[in-house]
Amino acid sequence: MSESPWLVLLKTAVVFGVTMTAVPALVLAERRLSAWMQYRVGPNRVGPFGSLQPLADLVKLLFKEELAPAGASPFLFAVAPAISAISALFMMAVVPLGGTLQLGGRQIRLVVADVDLGVLCVLAASSLGVYGITLGGWASNSKYSLLGGLRSSAQMISYELTLALALLGVLVLNGDAQGLGSFSLSDVIARQAATTWNVFKAPLGFLLFTTAAFAETNRLPFDLPEAEPELVGGYHTEYSSMRFGLFFLGEYAAMFAGASVIVCLFLGGWHFPFVTKAEVVGPGGALLQVAVFLAKVVAFLFFFIHVRWTLPRFRYDQLMRLGWRVMLPLSLLNLLVTGGLAAAGVL
């Protein structure tokens, strides 16, 4: 289905706007929820009920001085935060926010790029993000930053295997008698809408993918690359002003993108429970689908925040042991069982 460049540009602007709106909302929600969980007040000074606190943080970052260590690599030190932020935004380009909108005799897909290899684009974007962290740690010419970058690289290698194997289980469920199905996220959602959500077909795969997503986004209990008690701030120790802000943006945008991908792969995407009709007629139905998708994403983001302020951080040896000795064998077992049940026609 060909689309005009102007339509693609408009959809890009909409998705970019949604993501950029979600980031400050996430920051505010995390501050309020963490305060509630720790019996504190939380932000309550800037704006009604502290709602303008993210804007105040942005103004503060904009007016802070840009600092760089004397021995830092100028180009890599500057470009690393941008890589971290852009990779998360790129992932949202292949995430469908809804089905197909029929408007004025035209069919408009509610996704920026409905590519056939959307699943591989997700893996590529998640792998690209670690380059920003690693380059930022190395280019800072600081032992703490370097250790944070090295930790991130080892963590990515350890958990990306589990992420890919759990994702392969989803593709098996999306396949037919001839083998793997489409790698498009829209097709994965359509298959779930026609049958059952993948979280019910492969609960172990859902658990493994979610855990690996936590590790990929460097969220607690997997935030070893920036562990403050031993690494000060890890890879962003030497960053200030908007360069630090880009790392901050990349982390929360990756949270939003990761939750969106999990919703697409395991929770039916924009599909509303007990409704099997995949196509939407009229703008009202399209808005309903987008609302359903965003509601699922918001619910999962609250889970992200709850885990951060509930579980303690792993030791680094525990992190590696969990990735290689527990999650990797379980992901292989999940793929074997899922493939066997799919071949037998049970799933």
Phi and psi in degrees as a GROMACS rama.xvg file:
@    title "Ramachandran Plot"
@    xaxis  label "Phi"
@    yaxis  label "Psi"
@TYPE xy
-78.6993  146.19  SER-2
-131.922  149.964  GLU-3
-71.2093  151.097  SER-4
-58.27  -33.914  PRO-5
-66.5943  -36.6649  TRP-6
-67.1945  -41.9978  LEU-7
-63.0923  -40.7407  VAL-8
-63.8225  -39.5854  LEU-9
-65.1225  -44.1146  LEU-10
-65.5403  -35.7526  LYS-11
-61.2994  -43.954  THR-12
-63.709  -38.632  ALA-13
-65.7825  -47.9869  VAL-14
-64.6943  -39.9277  VAL-15
-62.2066  -42.1017  PHE-16
-64.5733  -40.5965  GLY-17
-62.3556  -44.4968  VAL-18
-66.2217  -43.8345  THR-19
-67.1854  -27.1196  MET-20
-76.6067  -34.7202  THR-21
-68.0092  -32.9135  ALA-22
-62.2943  -55.7259  VAL-23
-63.7148  -32.3996  PRO-24
-64.3386  -38.3644  ALA-25
-65.9804  -41.6116  LEU-26
-60.0665  -46.4951  VAL-27
-65.0235  -42.6491  LEU-28
-63.5692  -39.433  ALA-29
-65.8036  -40.4463  GLU-30
-65.3257  -42.353  ARG-31
-69.1751  -43.1409  ARG-32
-67.9824  -41.2183  LEU-33
-64.2899  -37.6706  SER-34
-64.508  -40.9752  ALA-35
-64.9811  -41.2776  TRP-36
-69.7003  -28.7789  MET-37
-102.002  10.8206  GLN-38
58.5305  48.6113  TYR-39
-117.856  175.081  ARG-40
-83.2849  -44.5314  VAL-41
84.2436  -177.834  GLY-42
-63.7901  124.64  PRO-43
-147.294  14.5608  ASN-44
-106.127  -42.0738  ARG-45
-91.0988  109.445  VAL-46
80.2773  173.962  GLY-47
-62.2134  120.654  PRO-48
56.9261  28.8772  PHE-49
74.227  19.1924  GLY-50
-70.9146  -18.8322  SER-51
-98.3568  13.2943  LEU-52
-60.9643  -41.8799  GLN-53
-59.1807  -35.9555  PRO-54
-65.7001  -39.7491  LEU-55
-64.0061  -38.4059  ALA-56
-63.4321  -40.4064  ASP-57
-63.1073  -44.7959  LEU-58
-61.306  -41.0396  VAL-59
-62.3494  -44.1398  LYS-60
-65.9615  -37.4728  LEU-61
-63.5407  -35.5206  LEU-62
-96.348  0.625994  PHE-63
-76.2006  155.054  LYS-64
-76.868  138.221  GLU-65
-79.1928  119.095  GLU-66
-119.323  148.886  LEU-67
-145.584  138.236  ALA-68
-60.8531  152.771  PRO-69
-61.4471  -36.2318  ALA-70
-95.0814  11.2154  GLY-71
-72.7853  153.521  ALA-72
-80.3915  110.571  SER-73
-56.834  -48.6064  PRO-74
-68.0161  -50.6466  PHE-75
-66.4566  -35.1969  LEU-76
-62.5209  -34.8505  PHE-77
-82.333  -35.2738  ALA-78
-86.6697  -21.0339  VAL-79
-58.9724  -46.3806  ALA-80
-62.0617  -34.9236  PRO-81
-64.9706  -39.3922  ALA-82
-61.5642  -43.0949  ILE-83
-61.3586  -40.0754  SER-84
-77.0804  -42.0337  ALA-85
-67.0457  -35.5043  ILE-86
-61.6353  -39.8956  SER-87
-68.7217  -38.8741  ALA-88
-68.4955  -35.907  LEU-89
-62.2988  -35.7528  PHE-90
-61.426  -33.7688  MET-91
-69.7601  -15.3728  MET-92
-66.8172  -25.8847  ALA-93
-105.624  5.14731  VAL-94
-91.1145  119.019  VAL-95
-77.371  124.528  PRO-96
-83.9284  -13.3043  LEU-97
-167.638  -173.361  GLY-98
-85.1134  -120.924  GLY-99
-119.167  126.995  THR-100
-96.7454  124.265  LEU-101
-97.4545  111.806  GLN-102
-140.968  120.8  LEU-103
61.0745  35.6805  GLY-104
78.0917  4.50871  GLY-105
-113.895  150.539  ARG-106
-104.869  120.022  GLN-107
-115.441  117.389  ILE-108
-78.4259  133.32  ARG-109
-87.0914  55.1234  LEU-110
-152.989  143.743  VAL-111
-66.3414  -50.0464  VAL-112
-137.553  100.279  ALA-113
-86.7117  68.4876  ASP-114
-80.3996  154.302  VAL-115
-67.038  -26.7528  ASP-116
-106.803  41.6182  LEU-117
-60.8317  -36.3867  GLY-118
-63.3894  -41.0755  VAL-119
-68.6817  -32.3389  LEU-120
-63.6035  -37.3936  CYS-121
-63.1216  -45.6134  VAL-122
-63.3491  -40.88  LEU-123
-64.6598  -42.8794  ALA-124
-66.6551  -40.8121  ALA-125
-66.6212  -32.9548  SER-126
-73.3607  -31.9678  SER-127
-67.1667  -32.0637  LEU-128
-60.1896  -32.9704  GLY-129
-69.1875  -23.4655  VAL-130
-64.8208  -38.143  TYR-131
-61.5957  -42.436  GLY-132
-68.294  -44.9457  ILE-133
-66.0407  -45.0603  THR-134
-65.4293  -38.8176  LEU-135
-63.1299  -39.3876  GLY-136
-67.4316  -40.8975  GLY-137
-73.3399  -42.1165  TRP-138
-71.8847  -15.7034  ALA-139
-74.7904  -15.579  SER-140
57.7886  43.9397  ASN-141
-135.514  137.206  SER-142
-65.0463  -36.7332  LYS-143
-67.3744  -44.0586  TYR-144
-64.8623  -40.6908  SER-145
-63.3602  -43.5133  LEU-146
-62.6786  -38.9713  LEU-147
-63.6511  -41.1301  GLY-148
-64.8251  -40.8971  GLY-149
-66.2121  -40.1491  LEU-150
-61.1132  -42.4401  ARG-151
-62.7654  -40.9497  SER-152
-63.0761  -47.7944  SER-153
-64.0963  -38.2806  ALA-154
-65.5468  -41.1878  GLN-155
-63.618  -44.1678  MET-156
-61.8491  -41.0356  ILE-157
-67.7043  -41.5572  SER-158
-98.5117  -15.6803  TYR-159
-67.169  -31.7965  GLU-160
-61.3231  -46.4415  LEU-161
-63.3385  -41.3755  THR-162
-60.0297  -46.3138  LEU-163
-67.9598  -40.4827  ALA-164
-67.9424  -38.9233  LEU-165
-65.5079  -37.1469  ALA-166
-66.7581  -35.3272  LEU-167
-64.8667  -33.6078  LEU-168
-62.5984  -36.5777  GLY-169
-65.4891  -40.8151  VAL-170
-65.5791  -32.9683  LEU-171
-63.7299  -42.6198  VAL-172
-66.2405  -27.1589  LEU-173
-86.6953  -1.32244  ASN-174
-88.6144  -174.104  GLY-175
-126.774  -163.026  ASP-176
-65.7566  -21.8141  ALA-177
-86.5352  -11.7639  GLN-178
139.512  -145.106  GLY-179
-65.4442  147.224  LEU-180
-90.7518  -158.811  GLY-181
-67.463  147.134  SER-182
-92.8979  7.18576  PHE-183
-82.0103  134.612  SER-184
-65.6303  -32.0431  LEU-185
-63.6504  -39.7104  SER-186
-69.2737  -35.4617  ASP-187
-62.156  -42.5493  VAL-188
-67.391  -42.7563  ILE-189
-61.593  -37.8436  ALA-190
-65.2326  -39.8238  ARG-191
-67.8803  -36.8866  GLN-192
-64.2517  -31.7448  ALA-193
-83.4668  -22.4986  ALA-194
-123.441  -102.659  THR-195
-139.948  150.012  THR-196
-60.3271  144.688  TRP-197
-66.8187  -21.7748  ASN-198
-63.7783  -27.8498  VAL-199
-85.1612  -27.0877  PHE-200
-79.8956  -37.755  LYS-201
-136.018  71.8534  ALA-202
-63.1123  -34.5486  PRO-203
-66.3081  -40.6622  LEU-204
-62.0451  -38.9885  GLY-205
-62.0555  -45.5718  PHE-206
-63.2346  -43.7768  LEU-207
-66.2387  -44.0187  LEU-208
-64.6078  -40.8817  PHE-209
-64.8586  -43.5972  THR-210
-63.2107  -43.2954  THR-211
-65.1732  -33.4816  ALA-212
-65.7009  -37.2555  ALA-213
-59.487  -44.6476  PHE-214
-67.2738  -37.3254  ALA-215
-67.6985  -30.8407  GLU-216
-93.0882  4.88322  THR-217
58.1397  37.5899  ASN-218
-96.17  151.656  ARG-219
-54.2957  141.011  LEU-220
-87.9092  25.0505  PRO-221
-115.768  27.7684  PHE-222
-92.6692  40.291  ASP-223
-62.8367  -30.6711  LEU-224
-62.2631  -20.1718  PRO-225
-123.681  12.5542  GLU-226
-44.9106  107.023  ALA-227
-62.6727  -39.4131  GLU-228
-60.2889  -33.9857  PRO-229
-113.889  -19.9208  GLU-230
-119.455  13.8065  LEU-231
65.6508  -64.8463  VAL-232
-152.625  2.19385  GLY-233
68.4015  -132.903  GLY-234
-63.8737  -23.93  TYR-235
-105.53  22.6738  HIS-236
-58.9322  -41.4573  THR-237
-91.1748  4.7634  GLU-238
-95.8075  149.393  TYR-239
-145.55  174.454  SER-240
54.1505  -141.778  SER-241
-75.1396  -16.6192  MET-242
-66.2011  -43.1811  ARG-243
-65.2345  -37.3536  PHE-244
-61.1743  -33.9233  GLY-245
-68.1302  -39.3834  LEU-246
-61.1494  -42.4349  PHE-247
-61.6477  -45.2637  PHE-248
-61.7035  -42.8125  LEU-249
-61.6748  -38.6624  GLY-250
-64.923  -47.0448  GLU-251
-76.2885  -32.9256  TYR-252
-66.1789  -36.6402  ALA-253
-65.9915  -35.1416  ALA-254
-60.1947  -47.6998  MET-255
-64.4366  -43.4914  PHE-256
-66.451  -42.4801  ALA-257
-62.6069  -43.212  GLY-258
-63.6035  -37.7273  ALA-259
-64.4627  -41.3133  SER-260
-66.5154  -41.5737  VAL-261
-61.9512  -41.6567  ILE-262
-62.4202  -40.7499  VAL-263
-66.202  -42.9551  CYS-264
-79.2711  -33.9264  LEU-265
-123.445  -23.2715  PHE-266
-112.827  22.3039  LEU-267
78.7372  5.30989  GLY-268
58.1497  -126.793  GLY-269
-82.7965  1.7962  TRP-270
-70.3233  130.109  HIS-271
-87.6568  135.292  PHE-272
-56.2716  140.987  PRO-273
70.2648  10.9961  PHE-274
-119.647  116.332  VAL-275
-94.5767  -9.71409  THR-276
-71.7953  119.383  LYS-277
-87.6289  -30.8806  ALA-278
-85.4398  153.352  GLU-279
-122.845  134.801  VAL-280
-113.393  121.192  VAL-281
92.6339  156.041  GLY-282
-67.8925  -28.2757  PRO-283
-61.8397  -43.2867  GLY-284
-67.2061  -37.0538  GLY-285
-64.9444  -43.0507  ALA-286
-62.4229  -36.0098  LEU-287
-64.1357  -42.9793  LEU-288
-62.7913  -44.2518  GLN-289
-62.8284  -40.0373  VAL-290
-64.032  -40.6151  ALA-291
-63.6872  -44.0721  VAL-292
-60.8063  -48.6827  PHE-293
-66.8016  -33.0398  LEU-294
-63.7608  -41.6639  ALA-295
-64.8796  -41.4396  LYS-296
-63.8064  -43.8146  VAL-297
-62.0311  -42.7529  VAL-298
-60.0311  -40.5682  ALA-299
-71.6715  -33.8039  PHE-300
-65.1348  -36.3427  LEU-301
-63.2962  -33.9103  PHE-302
-65.4353  -42.1063  PHE-303
-54.0966  -49.6234  PHE-304
-66.6339  -41.688  ILE-305
-61.626  -41.6551  HIS-306
-64.1311  -40.47  VAL-307
-59.5071  -39.9016  ARG-308
-98.1756  15.9592  TRP-309
-118.796  -45.4812  THR-310
-94.9925  145.921  LEU-311
-78.5728  162.855  PRO-312
-74.1749  141.424  ARG-313
-70.4224  153.435  PHE-314
-73.727  158.42  ARG-315
-66.0397  -36.2359  TYR-316
-67.2461  -33.6419  ASP-317
-68.241  -36.7996  GLN-318
-61.3684  -47.396  LEU-319
-67.9488  -40.1568  MET-320
-63.6178  -41.7814  ARG-321
-63.1052  -41.1998  LEU-322
-68.1924  -44.361  GLY-323
-91.3178  -35.3627  TRP-324
-97.3291  -17.8562  ARG-325
-115.381  -59.0013  VAL-326
-73.0122  -38.6184  MET-327
-64.049  -48.2652  LEU-328
-60.8585  -39.4542  PRO-329
-65.185  -37.1061  LEU-330
-67.0615  -37.5693  SER-331
-65.4512  -41.1272  LEU-332
-63.8918  -41.5533  LEU-333
-61.688  -42.6243  ASN-334
-65.1741  -41.1924  LEU-335
-64.284  -46.9949  LEU-336
-67.5295  -44.2492  VAL-337
-62.3987  -44.0969  THR-338
-63.4856  -40.6597  GLY-339
-64.781  -44.5822  GLY-340
-68.7282  -35.23  LEU-341
-67.0878  -40.2622  ALA-342
-67.2817  -31.7893  ALA-343
-80.479  -5.99199  ALA-344
83.4285  10.9619  GLY-345
-77.2192  -37.9411  VAL-346
